[in-house]
Amino acid sequence: MVDFCIYEKGGHSSLKYEIDLIIQQVDLLFDTTPTEVLGQLDFGTKYDEYLYNLRFSAENIKSKVESDLRQLTLFGWTFEVNTYLLDGTERDIIVIDIVFSKGGQSTRKTYKIV
């Protein structure tokens, strides 16, 4: 996917650090459903549908998240994904914990899907 922030005029980004660009891409991925991005009909996620599908385990969701993350521009950063399925009182919850690492640096980002 082409992120307008990454490829601004002159090849410079308005965000200074690579990890900020990566987090922005992941946020966009998680906040978008397929067909919402013009020209990128497959971009986006439907993780909330997994809450209602009893055949999906935390491991299945983890594999799907890893597959989705591999489609992003990661600038050489690696990632480790952990997923948890929690029983809620009104709705179940998926917690996706992602740790990005590169050259001794690491950043953690946690997403909650209800």
C-alpha positions as YAML, in Angstrom:
chain: A
units: angstrom
residues:
- id: 1
  name: MET
  ca: [0.00, 0.00, 0.00]
- id: 2
  name: VAL
  ca: [1.22, 3.50, -0.77]
- id: 3
  name: ASP
  ca: [1.05, 5.76, 2.26]
- id: 4
  name: PHE
  ca: [0.84, 9.44, 1.34]
- id: 5
  name: CYS
  ca: [2.86, 10.40, 4.41]
- id: 6
  name: ILE
  ca: [5.78, 8.19, 3.34]
- id: 7
  name: TYR
  ca: [5.90, 9.42, -0.25]
- id: 8
  name: GLU
  ca: [5.39, 13.17, 0.00]
- id: 9
  name: LYS
  ca: [6.76, 15.69, -2.51]
- id: 10
  name: GLY
  ca: [10.52, 15.49, -2.72]
- id: 11
  name: GLY
  ca: [10.59, 12.05, -1.10]
- id: 12
  name: HIS
  ca: [10.52, 13.41, 2.45]
- id: 13
  name: SER
  ca: [8.08, 12.30, 5.09]
- id: 14
  name: SER
  ca: [6.27, 14.53, 7.53]
- id: 15
  name: LEU
  ca: [7.00, 11.93, 10.22]
- id: 16
  name: LYS
  ca: [10.60, 11.82, 11.42]
- id: 17
  name: TYR
  ca: [11.10, 8.27, 12.68]
- id: 18
  name: GLU
  ca: [10.60, 4.98, 10.83]
- id: 19
  name: ILE
  ca: [8.70, 3.45, 13.72]
- id: 20
  name: ASP
  ca: [6.19, 6.32, 13.59]
- id: 21
  name: LEU
  ca: [5.60, 5.54, 9.92]
- id: 22
  name: ILE
  ca: [5.16, 1.84, 10.71]
- id: 23
  name: ILE
  ca: [2.71, 2.51, 13.55]
- id: 24
  name: GLN
  ca: [0.76, 4.85, 11.28]
- id: 25
  name: GLN
  ca: [0.48, 2.10, 8.67]
- id: 26
  name: VAL
  ca: [-0.67, -0.44, 11.25]
- id: 27
  name: ASP
  ca: [-3.22, 2.01, 12.69]
- id: 28
  name: LEU
  ca: [-4.56, 2.61, 9.19]
- id: 29
  name: LEU
  ca: [-4.67, -1.14, 8.52]
- id: 30
  name: PHE
  ca: [-6.60, -1.84, 11.73]
- id: 31
  name: ASP
  ca: [-9.02, 1.10, 11.24]
- id: 32
  name: THR
  ca: [-9.86, 0.21, 7.62]
- id: 33
  name: THR
  ca: [-12.03, -2.52, 6.17]
- id: 34
  name: PRO
  ca: [-11.49, -3.98, 2.70]
- id: 35
  name: THR
  ca: [-12.83, -1.82, -0.17]
- id: 36
  name: GLU
  ca: [-12.49, 1.45, 1.82]
- id: 37
  name: VAL
  ca: [-9.16, 2.43, 0.23]
- id: 38
  name: LEU
  ca: [-9.58, 3.48, -3.39]
- id: 39
  name: GLY
  ca: [-7.29, 1.43, -5.63]
- id: 40
  name: GLN
  ca: [-6.40, -0.98, -2.82]
- id: 41
  name: LEU
  ca: [-9.57, -3.04, -2.49]
- id: 42
  name: ASP
  ca: [-7.89, -5.78, -0.45]
- id: 43
  name: PHE
  ca: [-6.32, -3.39, 2.09]
- id: 44
  name: GLY
  ca: [-7.92, -3.43, 5.52]
- id: 45
  name: THR
  ca: [-9.00, -5.94, 8.12]
- id: 46
  name: LYS
  ca: [-12.12, -7.70, 9.32]
- id: 47
  name: TYR
  ca: [-10.77, -8.94, 12.65]
- id: 48
  name: ASP
  ca: [-14.03, -8.10, 14.41]
- id: 49
  name: GLU
  ca: [-15.73, -10.89, 12.39]
- id: 50
  name: TYR
  ca: [-13.48, -13.41, 14.16]
- id: 51
  name: LEU
  ca: [-15.23, -12.61, 17.43]
- id: 52
  name: TYR
  ca: [-18.37, -14.33, 16.13]
- id: 53
  name: ASN
  ca: [-16.66, -17.25, 14.40]
- id: 54
  name: LEU
  ca: [-16.07, -20.04, 16.91]
- id: 55
  name: ARG
  ca: [-13.66, -21.83, 14.57]
- id: 56
  name: PHE
  ca: [-11.02, -19.10, 14.90]
- id: 57
  name: SER
  ca: [-8.52, -19.42, 17.71]
- id: 58
  name: ALA
  ca: [-6.02, -16.87, 18.97]
- id: 59
  name: GLU
  ca: [-3.38, -18.70, 16.92]
- id: 60
  name: ASN
  ca: [-5.45, -18.35, 13.71]
- id: 61
  name: ILE
  ca: [-5.86, -14.63, 14.33]
- id: 62
  name: LYS
  ca: [-2.14, -14.29, 15.06]
- id: 63
  name: SER
  ca: [-1.31, -15.90, 11.69]
- id: 64
  name: LYS
  ca: [-3.70, -13.52, 9.89]
- id: 65
  name: VAL
  ca: [-2.22, -10.46, 11.63]
- id: 66
  name: GLU
  ca: [1.33, -11.57, 10.76]
- id: 67
  name: SER
  ca: [0.31, -12.06, 7.14]
- id: 68
  name: ASP
  ca: [-1.24, -8.57, 7.06]
- id: 69
  name: LEU
  ca: [1.83, -6.96, 8.65]
- id: 70
  name: ARG
  ca: [4.12, -8.51, 6.03]
- id: 71
  name: GLN
  ca: [2.26, -6.47, 3.39]
- id: 72
  name: LEU
  ca: [3.37, -3.17, 4.97]
- id: 73
  name: THR
  ca: [6.56, -1.16, 4.48]
- id: 74
  name: LEU
  ca: [8.53, -2.08, 7.62]
- id: 75
  name: PHE
  ca: [11.92, -0.48, 6.84]
- id: 76
  name: GLY
  ca: [13.79, -3.55, 8.09]
- id: 77
  name: TRP
  ca: [11.96, -3.72, 11.43]
- id: 78
  name: THR
  ca: [10.86, -7.16, 12.58]
- id: 79
  name: PHE
  ca: [7.75, -7.92, 14.59]
- id: 80
  name: GLU
  ca: [6.42, -10.39, 17.10]
- id: 81
  name: VAL
  ca: [2.66, -10.81, 17.47]
- id: 82
  name: ASN
  ca: [0.71, -12.21, 20.42]
- id: 83
  name: THR
  ca: [-3.06, -12.48, 20.38]
- id: 84
  name: TYR
  ca: [-5.50, -13.12, 23.19]
- id: 85
  name: LEU
  ca: [-9.21, -13.90, 23.10]
- id: 86
  name: LEU
  ca: [-11.02, -12.60, 26.18]
- id: 87
  name: ASP
  ca: [-14.58, -13.28, 27.27]
- id: 88
  name: GLY
  ca: [-16.38, -10.00, 27.86]
- id: 89
  name: THR
  ca: [-19.59, -9.48, 29.78]
- id: 90
  name: GLU
  ca: [-21.39, -8.06, 26.73]
- id: 91
  name: ARG
  ca: [-18.99, -8.79, 23.85]
- id: 92
  name: ASP
  ca: [-15.83, -10.81, 23.50]
- id: 93
  name: ILE
  ca: [-12.53, -9.01, 22.99]
- id: 94
  name: ILE
  ca: [-9.48, -9.68, 20.83]
- id: 95
  name: VAL
  ca: [-6.23, -8.21, 22.14]
- id: 96
  name: ILE
  ca: [-3.40, -7.99, 19.60]
- id: 97
  name: ASP
  ca: [0.01, -7.16, 21.03]
- id: 98
  name: ILE
  ca: [2.74, -6.30, 18.50]
- id: 99
  name: VAL
  ca: [6.39, -5.70, 19.35]
- id: 100
  name: PHE
  ca: [8.52, -4.10, 16.60]
- id: 101
  name: SER
  ca: [12.31, -4.48, 16.86]
- id: 102
  name: LYS
  ca: [15.36, -3.22, 14.98]
- id: 103
  name: GLY
  ca: [18.97, -2.74, 16.03]
- id: 104
  name: GLY
  ca: [18.42, -3.04, 19.77]
- id: 105
  name: GLN
  ca: [15.36, -0.78, 19.74]
- id: 106
  name: SER
  ca: [11.85, -2.04, 20.33]
- id: 107
  name: THR
  ca: [8.37, -0.56, 20.43]
- id: 108
  name: ARG
  ca: [5.17, -2.21, 21.62]
- id: 109
  name: LYS
  ca: [1.70, -1.42, 20.32]
- id: 110
  name: THR
  ca: [-1.46, -3.09, 21.63]
- id: 111
  name: TYR
  ca: [-4.80, -3.11, 19.84]
- id: 112
  name: LYS
  ca: [-8.18, -4.05, 21.28]
- id: 113
  name: ILE
  ca: [-10.96, -5.25, 18.99]
- id: 114
  name: VAL
  ca: [-14.48, -5.46, 20.40]
...
